[in-house]
Amino acid sequence: MALTFGIYPGGLLGDDNGIVHPVRPDLPDRITDALDGLQGTTTTLSVRAYQPFAATVTPQEPPTPADPQQYLERGRKLDLVLPFREPSGRLDEWLEFVREAVRTHGPHLASLQICEEPNADLPVLDGSIPNVLNALVQGVVAAKQEARALGHTLAVGFNAVPTFDPADTFWSELAVRADARFLASLDYVGLDFFPDVFRPIAADQLAEAVTAVLTAFRRTDLPKAAIPDTVPIRICENGWPTGPDRPEQRQAAVVESVVRTVATLAPDLNIDGYSFFALRDADSGAEGHFHHFGLLRDDYTPKPAFETYRRLINELGNPPAVTE
């Protein structure tokens, strides 16, 4: 089965301590050229973007990339993420924010992700925010209702990170709230995972590790929330940073291994998409993993993994459009 591929084209990201700002600004022409190169002859490429909500915080976390609709050429559509960053946990303005996102971006949306890693209890992620589970469930329902009312065809879902703690209660707590309206509104569940980034994995064990994580997500985690096998999984964020002692050629090999493993597992585990994080480095000269996730360096020159991902998209992605 063909996968729908995507990528986050911004330079801004979060790390353990907060927001990492790119050392160079977004250059839309260079970003568009890179997206065109990656897409090749396939029919589409999802452009991942983040638009956080926090009604009682000033200044709010900025949307990234700025004006993502400028990159929606050649059939590309938006994979929009709405992080719930409201420290009070209030939902009234949040739900209107979700509906407004559908009204504003609806014709350009391929998918709308409600919340960002709601099972990750870290300061920069939604799992640290009060009432996030209700924000997740009610946000998915509100988004789907608005899309149906306006006649927009888009996939509504949420994402999570792998659960390695057997005492974790996220999925069972979600099950308590996952009523029939939520399950009828849910089009996919995303997984963010970064093998061999935060926990080292030997090269010859990488495919096995990816298989184990994806299989556990489908067979163990999702059933705890009564999410059936008919709801697709998609990889929303996956990447491997370069840097000191992390060669660029190794990044290319990791991309090759992970994407091919995902494609092999797709029919059995019902995986419908994969998105790479990220297009370019925040700062190629800085220390630390979070600055070096790009397929491009911060000056927009390509690393070897850029060509690897381009080739995989064109081999495993949606087929070219039929022309008369």
BELLINMO-V971889 format. One record per residue. RES is the residue in three letters. PHI is phi in whole degrees, -180 to 180 (none if undefined). PSI is psi in whole degrees, 0 to 359 (999 if undefined). Layout:
{{RES/PHI/PSI} {RES/PHI/PSI}}
//
This chain:
{{MET/none/141} {ALA/-76/144} {LEU/-100/149} {THR/-92/122} {PHE/-99/158} {GLY/-157/179} {ILE/-162/149} {TYR/-90/118} {PRO/-98/6} {GLY/-84/172} {GLY/-106/339} {LEU/-79/141} {LEU/-155/172} {GLY/-106/147} {ASP/-126/195} {ASP/-62/338} {ASN/-110/352} {GLY/147/216} {ILE/-93/132} {VAL/-101/119} {HIS/-94/139} {PRO/-67/148} {VAL/-75/338} {ARG/-123/148} {PRO/-73/163} {ASP/-63/133} {LEU/-115/97} {PRO/-54/321} {ASP/-65/320} {ARG/-70/322} {ILE/-65/316} {THR/-62/317} {ASP/-60/319} {ALA/-67/318} {LEU/-64/318} {ASP/-60/318} {GLY/-64/316} {LEU/-65/318} {GLN/-66/323} {GLY/57/235} {THR/-100/5} {THR/-74/160} {THR/-73/333} {THR/-155/164} {LEU/-149/125} {SER/-77/136} {VAL/-104/111} {ARG/-85/134} {ALA/-144/156} {TYR/-125/130} {GLN/-132/89} {PRO/-72/152} {PHE/-116/130} {ALA/-159/96} {ALA/-69/330} {THR/-108/16} {VAL/-118/131} {THR/-134/125} {PRO/-79/154} {GLN/-81/163} {GLU/-62/133} {PRO/-73/149} {PRO/-63/151} {THR/-151/137} {PRO/-72/162} {ALA/-66/135} {ASP/50/63} {PRO/-65/340} {GLN/-64/341} {GLN/-68/345} {TYR/-97/3} {LEU/-92/68} {GLU/-110/165} {ARG/55/38} {GLY/83/3} {ARG/-70/145} {LYS/-130/168} {LEU/-92/132} {ASP/-107/93} {LEU/-98/132} {VAL/-109/133} {LEU/-115/87} {PRO/-66/142} {PHE/-98/100} {ARG/-114/25} {GLU/-85/106} {PRO/-64/338} {SER/-78/341} {GLY/78/6} {ARG/-67/144} {LEU/-111/345} {ASP/-62/307} {GLU/-70/329} {TRP/-59/313} {LEU/-66/325} {GLU/-69/324} {PHE/-60/317} {VAL/-62/313} {ARG/-63/320} {GLU/-65/325} {ALA/-61/320} {VAL/-66/317} {ARG/-64/320} {THR/-76/315} {HIS/-106/355} {GLY/-44/308} {PRO/-64/340} {HIS/-101/358} {LEU/-89/131} {ALA/-89/323} {SER/-154/154} {LEU/-130/116} {GLN/-97/125} {ILE/-95/119} {CYS/74/163} {GLU/-129/109} {GLU/51/61} {PRO/-70/352} {ASN/-103/11} {ALA/-108/107} {ASP/-87/72} {LEU/-126/151} {PRO/-56/330} {VAL/-93/6} {LEU/-127/163} {ASP/-73/342} {GLY/-64/346} {SER/-91/357} {ILE/-96/133} {PRO/-59/146} {ASN/68/20} {VAL/-66/328} {LEU/-66/319} {ASN/-68/324} {ALA/-61/321} {LEU/-65/305} {VAL/-65/311} {GLN/-69/328} {GLY/-67/319} {VAL/-62/315} {VAL/-64/314} {ALA/-62/318} {ALA/-64/315} {LYS/-68/321} {GLN/-61/315} {GLU/-66/318} {ALA/-63/317} {ARG/-65/318} {ALA/-63/326} {LEU/-94/356} {GLY/75/25} {HIS/-91/136} {THR/-98/108} {LEU/-150/153} {ALA/-91/127} {VAL/-109/132} {GLY/-160/195} {PHE/-146/173} {ASN/-130/174} {ALA/-157/172} {VAL/-110/161} {PRO/-60/146} {THR/-106/114} {PHE/-106/352} {ASP/-95/114} {PRO/-63/342} {ALA/-90/0} {ASP/-63/137} {THR/-111/7} {PHE/-56/309} {TRP/-70/322} {SER/-70/324} {GLU/-69/325} {LEU/-64/322} {ALA/-59/325} {VAL/-63/328} {ARG/-98/347} {ALA/-81/78} {ASP/-80/183} {ALA/-63/325} {ARG/-65/319} {PHE/-64/311} {LEU/-65/327} {ALA/-73/341} {SER/-95/348} {LEU/-88/119} {ASP/-101/340} {TYR/-165/163} {VAL/-127/127} {GLY/-95/156} {LEU/-128/127} {ASP/-102/123} {PHE/-153/148} {PHE/-135/72} {PRO/-63/142} {ASP/66/26} {VAL/-110/302} {PHE/-98/341} {ARG/-131/115} {PRO/-62/141} {ILE/-134/132} {ALA/-63/147} {ALA/-57/320} {ASP/-78/357} {GLN/-112/2} {LEU/-65/312} {ALA/-61/321} {GLU/-64/319} {ALA/-67/317} {VAL/-62/317} {THR/-60/317} {ALA/-64/317} {VAL/-65/312} {LEU/-67/322} {THR/-66/318} {ALA/-65/322} {PHE/-61/314} {ARG/-73/314} {ARG/-89/337} {THR/-113/308} {ASP/-73/305} {LEU/-62/321} {PRO/-60/332} {LYS/-63/335} {ALA/-103/13} {ALA/62/29} {ILE/-90/118} {PRO/-77/166} {ASP/-64/342} {THR/-73/344} {VAL/-85/118} {PRO/-66/152} {ILE/-96/147} {ARG/-139/147} {ILE/-85/112} {CYS/-90/326} {GLU/-143/124} {ASN/-152/139} {GLY/-170/176} {TRP/-148/115} {PRO/-80/147} {THR/-90/188} {GLY/135/190} {PRO/-55/127} {ASP/66/15} {ARG/-132/85} {PRO/-66/149} {GLU/-63/325} {GLN/-65/327} {ARG/-67/323} {GLN/-58/315} {ALA/-61/319} {ALA/-67/322} {VAL/-66/315} {VAL/-57/314} {GLU/-58/312} {SER/-67/313} {VAL/-66/312} {VAL/-64/318} {ARG/-67/325} {THR/-66/317} {VAL/-59/314} {ALA/-64/322} {THR/-66/322} {LEU/-81/345} {ALA/-55/313} {PRO/-64/319} {ASP/-74/321} {LEU/-99/2} {ASN/56/62} {ILE/-103/127} {ASP/-114/355} {GLY/-163/164} {TYR/-147/131} {SER/-127/132} {PHE/-91/143} {PHE/-121/107} {ALA/-145/180} {LEU/-68/316} {ARG/-141/160} {ASP/-66/149} {ALA/-73/320} {ASP/-160/101} {SER/-68/343} {GLY/-97/359} {ALA/-87/163} {GLU/-88/160} {GLY/97/146} {HIS/-61/320} {PHE/-67/343} {HIS/-86/353} {HIS/-126/27} {PHE/-79/350} {GLY/-70/154} {LEU/-78/340} {LEU/-115/153} {ARG/-74/173} {ASP/-68/346} {ASP/-94/11} {TYR/75/11} {THR/-81/143} {PRO/-80/143} {LYS/-86/166} {PRO/-57/329} {ALA/-66/339} {PHE/-60/311} {GLU/-66/324} {THR/-61/313} {TYR/-67/320} {ARG/-58/315} {ARG/-65/319} {LEU/-66/319} {ILE/-58/315} {ASN/-76/338} {GLU/-85/319} {LEU/-110/354} {GLY/-88/189} {ASN/-60/142} {PRO/-69/163} {PRO/-61/152} {ALA/-65/144} {VAL/-80/129} {THR/-111/148} {GLU/-73/999}}
//
